[in-house]
């Protein structure tokens, strides 16, 4: 008779809460206390207290407020990621552009994601909010983080000298990302020239209330103009259109973007699959898809459709992806033409569009 040895239960993930509002701090403490996957390491009011405790407590994840007395959450995030890399979840107000701007910069400094502050935990709606926050903390606590300076990274050096010409002639670039996406988008779009000749459409998984602020922040980070898409807005060369929160975005046959309220796909709305699939249908071999860091498999099927129609597809390599879930799934499904570190994606696309030599996917090919 086979004896099944029970697997030891995973210990709960230890959470450090940094929040100066006593009301919100106790709400977050309740969220942690009520979830068996989590355990409260400590709850503090200031960034200075957090910096003092992190080396001693070694929490698995930090819930970080942005507007704090003294040192703000942005600087605290920088300090923690520089000296004691720890998964950080930004819990932010959405009131006012400054709060969103600082939250986005915290993501660029190494925080993993941003979620909205809870207004209360009563009733079914409150229970759903609490569950969502707890799940984000639990998932992010398991993301390995290291000291990185991706925004200043050196160009990627491919192994060997084998290269081949690749002439592609896309008429649109479609991009998507989830966790880690703001930083990745800032890098990829920031590496494109101001006179980039193609329209860009993108999906970022993020709470609806943050999307307008995200688009404004990204517009300030890159040379290309970035706009939150509106239904019927025309595709224009050199302009980036961002899917708004909680609406699918597709491209239309008359060169416009269309917004839809259809059901979520892979649990996401907007969905990368929906956007990529429309690009494959409308543009065929003239579509270029880019799938960046993120959790899950959204975008894999749609990216595969772009490739199946003869378009070109790029995914972010695991060496730079905060979470390699989405691009890794695309690789395994055969949806990716090539996998590259984030700082090499735009140079590769520009070389390929110019018909210049690009790295061979097979380093043994001569």
Buried (B, 14 or more C-beta within 10 A) or exposed (E): EEEEEEEEEEEBBBBBBBBBBEEBBBBBBBBBBEBEBBBBBBBBBBBBBBBEBBEEBEBBBBBBBBBBEEBBBBBBBBBBBEEBBBBBBBBBBBEEEEBBBBBBBBBBBBBBBBBBBBEEBEEEEBEEBBEBBBEBBBBBBEBEBEEBEBBEBEEBEBEEEBBEEBEBEBBBBBBBBBBBBBBBBBBBBBBBEEEBEBBBBBBBBBBBBBBBBBBBBBBEBBBBEBBBBEEEBEBBEBBBBBBBBBBBBBBBEEEBBBBBEEEEBBEBBBBBBBBBBBBBBBBBBBBBBBBBBBBBBBBBBBBBBBBEBEBBBBBBBBEBBBBBBBBBBBBEBEBBBBBBBBBBBBBBBBBBBEEEBBBBBEEEEE
